[in-house]
């Protein structure tokens, strides 16, 4: 019996190390997931670390150990939100498509992503209330968004070279227009649908609006 326990104890450190590593990664993922919902729903001022800890597999002390402050956790949430959308954009393989097809796919993806991820929209609204001061403290977010513009620039320049898109447009301006059209559909859907008594959430309404947004952008860029 003693030999069995001793042998198991000898083999255990590596396994325990793997378990700790896995648990740490899972704990951080849990914290970011719950914190995203809390910050999206309540803003930076309204969110409470106690509530985030209560809804995760960790403690308030461990959250502060990993993130040091509520503001640092908020910035980490912003970074993760932007990382997710930019990672999915890279997976679209837009460089393999003809310029107009690539632009259509990018606009449709942006529309769908923002509709399906309201917390992302709420976080962006919240950070604009703070005038972007926390986003400015993150070098990671700055780096994450550069490829998004470069990807759109590549699509646009290929389209210009092929005589499909008109010259003289700024890819940042086109990106802003895409974001604005898709963003408004989520950020203002409650007030807009209430004021104008229109359904913005049915499958038919979303499909029509999505097609409308895609067509608006393409017709603006097309030669």
PEVEN-V994822 format. One record per residue. N is the residue number from 1. RES is the residue in three letters. SS is DSSP state (@ for helix, = for strand, . for the rest). PHI is phi as a letter, one per 30 degrees, with the letter a starting at -180 (none if undefined). NEAR is the number of other ideal C-beta (glycine too) atoms within 12 Angstrom. Layout:
{{N | RES | SS | PHI | NEAR} {N | RES | SS | PHI | NEAR}}
This chain:
{{1 | UNK | . | none | 7} {2 | UNK | @ | d | 8} {3 | UNK | @ | d | 9} {4 | UNK | @ | d | 10} {5 | UNK | @ | d | 11} {6 | UNK | @ | d | 11} {7 | UNK | @ | d | 11} {8 | UNK | @ | d | 14} {9 | UNK | @ | d | 14} {10 | UNK | @ | d | 13} {11 | UNK | @ | d | 14} {12 | UNK | @ | d | 15} {13 | UNK | @ | e | 12} {14 | UNK | @ | d | 12} {15 | UNK | @ | d | 14} {16 | UNK | @ | d | 15} {17 | UNK | @ | d | 13} {18 | UNK | @ | d | 14} {19 | UNK | @ | d | 14} {20 | UNK | @ | d | 15} {21 | UNK | @ | d | 14} {22 | UNK | @ | d | 15} {23 | UNK | @ | d | 17} {24 | UNK | @ | d | 19} {25 | UNK | @ | d | 16} {26 | UNK | @ | d | 17} {27 | UNK | @ | d | 25} {28 | UNK | @ | d | 26} {29 | UNK | @ | d | 20} {30 | UNK | @ | d | 25} {31 | UNK | @ | e | 39} {32 | UNK | @ | d | 34} {33 | UNK | @ | d | 25} {34 | UNK | @ | d | 31} {35 | UNK | @ | d | 41} {36 | UNK | @ | e | 35} {37 | UNK | @ | d | 25} {38 | UNK | @ | d | 34} {39 | UNK | @ | d | 41} {40 | UNK | @ | d | 32} {41 | UNK | @ | d | 21} {42 | UNK | @ | b | 23} {43 | UNK | @ | i | 22} {44 | UNK | @ | d | 31} {45 | UNK | @ | d | 14} {46 | UNK | @ | d | 18} {47 | UNK | . | d | 29} {48 | UNK | . | b | 22} {49 | UNK | @ | d | 34} {50 | UNK | @ | e | 17} {51 | UNK | @ | d | 21} {52 | UNK | @ | d | 37} {53 | UNK | @ | d | 28} {54 | UNK | @ | d | 17} {55 | UNK | . | c | 22} {56 | UNK | . | b | 28} {57 | UNK | . | c | 21} {58 | UNK | . | b | 29} {59 | UNK | . | b | 19} {60 | UNK | @ | e | 21} {61 | UNK | @ | d | 13} {62 | UNK | @ | d | 22} {63 | UNK | @ | d | 36} {64 | UNK | @ | d | 20} {65 | UNK | @ | d | 19} {66 | UNK | @ | d | 27} {67 | UNK | @ | c | 28} {68 | UNK | . | i | 16} {69 | UNK | . | a | 17} {70 | UNK | @ | d | 30} {71 | UNK | @ | d | 25} {72 | UNK | @ | d | 23} {73 | UNK | @ | d | 36} {74 | UNK | @ | d | 39} {75 | UNK | @ | d | 32} {76 | UNK | @ | d | 33} {77 | UNK | @ | d | 42} {78 | UNK | @ | d | 41} {79 | UNK | @ | d | 32} {80 | UNK | @ | d | 32} {81 | UNK | @ | d | 39} {82 | UNK | @ | d | 32} {83 | UNK | @ | d | 25} {84 | UNK | @ | d | 24} {85 | UNK | @ | d | 35} {86 | UNK | @ | d | 29} {87 | UNK | @ | d | 17} {88 | UNK | @ | d | 24} {89 | UNK | @ | d | 32} {90 | UNK | @ | d | 19} {91 | UNK | . | d | 17} {92 | UNK | . | d | 29} {93 | UNK | . | h | 16} {94 | UNK | @ | d | 33} {95 | UNK | @ | d | 23} {96 | UNK | @ | d | 14} {97 | UNK | . | c | 19} {98 | UNK | . | d | 18} {99 | UNK | @ | e | 31} {100 | UNK | @ | d | 28} {101 | UNK | @ | d | 23} {102 | UNK | @ | d | 33} {103 | UNK | @ | d | 43} {104 | UNK | @ | e | 31} {105 | UNK | @ | d | 30} {106 | UNK | @ | d | 43} {107 | UNK | @ | d | 40} {108 | UNK | @ | d | 30} {109 | UNK | @ | d | 32} {110 | UNK | @ | d | 41} {111 | UNK | @ | d | 35} {112 | UNK | @ | d | 25} {113 | UNK | @ | d | 32} {114 | UNK | @ | d | 37} {115 | UNK | @ | d | 29} {116 | UNK | @ | d | 20} {117 | UNK | . | b | 27} {118 | UNK | @ | e | 24} {119 | UNK | @ | e | 30} {120 | UNK | @ | d | 34} {121 | UNK | @ | d | 30} {122 | UNK | @ | d | 31} {123 | UNK | @ | d | 43} {124 | UNK | @ | d | 33} {125 | UNK | @ | d | 24} {126 | UNK | @ | d | 32} {127 | UNK | @ | d | 31} {128 | UNK | @ | d | 18} {129 | UNK | @ | d | 18} {130 | UNK | . | d | 22} {131 | UNK | . | h | 10} {132 | UNK | . | i | 18} {133 | UNK | . | d | 17} {134 | UNK | . | d | 29} {135 | UNK | @ | d | 29} {136 | UNK | @ | d | 15} {137 | UNK | @ | d | 20} {138 | UNK | . | c | 26} {139 | UNK | @ | d | 13} {140 | UNK | @ | d | 20} {141 | UNK | @ | d | 28} {142 | UNK | @ | e | 19} {143 | UNK | @ | d | 16} {144 | UNK | @ | d | 25} {145 | UNK | @ | d | 27} {146 | UNK | @ | d | 19} {147 | UNK | @ | d | 23} {148 | UNK | @ | d | 34} {149 | UNK | @ | d | 26} {150 | UNK | @ | d | 22} {151 | UNK | @ | d | 32} {152 | UNK | @ | d | 40} {153 | UNK | @ | d | 28} {154 | UNK | @ | d | 24} {155 | UNK | @ | d | 41} {156 | UNK | @ | d | 38} {157 | UNK | @ | d | 24} {158 | UNK | @ | d | 26} {159 | UNK | @ | d | 31} {160 | UNK | @ | d | 24} {161 | UNK | @ | d | 15} {162 | UNK | . | d | 18} {163 | UNK | . | i | 13} {164 | UNK | . | c | 23} {165 | UNK | = | c | 31} {166 | UNK | . | d | 18} {167 | UNK | . | d | 14} {168 | UNK | . | j | 12} {169 | UNK | . | c | 25} {170 | UNK | . | c | 16} {171 | UNK | @ | e | 28} {172 | UNK | @ | d | 18} {173 | UNK | @ | d | 19} {174 | UNK | @ | d | 35} {175 | UNK | @ | d | 32} {176 | UNK | @ | d | 20} {177 | UNK | @ | d | 26} {178 | UNK | @ | d | 39} {179 | UNK | @ | d | 31} {180 | UNK | @ | d | 23} {181 | UNK | @ | d | 30} {182 | UNK | @ | d | 38} {183 | UNK | @ | d | 30} {184 | UNK | @ | e | 24} {185 | UNK | @ | d | 33} {186 | UNK | @ | c | 36} {187 | UNK | @ | d | 26} {188 | UNK | . | c | 21} {189 | UNK | @ | d | 26} {190 | UNK | @ | d | 18} {191 | UNK | @ | d | 13} {192 | UNK | @ | d | 19} {193 | UNK | @ | d | 18} {194 | UNK | @ | d | 12} {195 | UNK | @ | d | 11} {196 | UNK | @ | c | 12} {197 | UNK | . | h | 8} {198 | UNK | . | b | 19} {199 | UNK | . | d | 16} {200 | UNK | . | c | 27} {201 | UNK | . | c | 18} {202 | UNK | . | d | 13} {203 | UNK | @ | e | 12} {204 | UNK | @ | d | 13} {205 | UNK | @ | d | 19} {206 | UNK | @ | d | 24} {207 | UNK | @ | d | 18} {208 | UNK | @ | d | 18} {209 | UNK | @ | d | 32} {210 | UNK | @ | e | 29} {211 | UNK | @ | d | 18} {212 | UNK | @ | d | 20} {213 | UNK | @ | d | 35} {214 | UNK | @ | e | 30} {215 | UNK | @ | d | 21} {216 | UNK | @ | d | 23} {217 | UNK | @ | d | 37} {218 | UNK | @ | d | 32} {219 | UNK | @ | d | 18} {220 | UNK | @ | d | 22} {221 | UNK | @ | d | 36} {222 | UNK | = | d | 23} {223 | UNK | . | d | 19}}
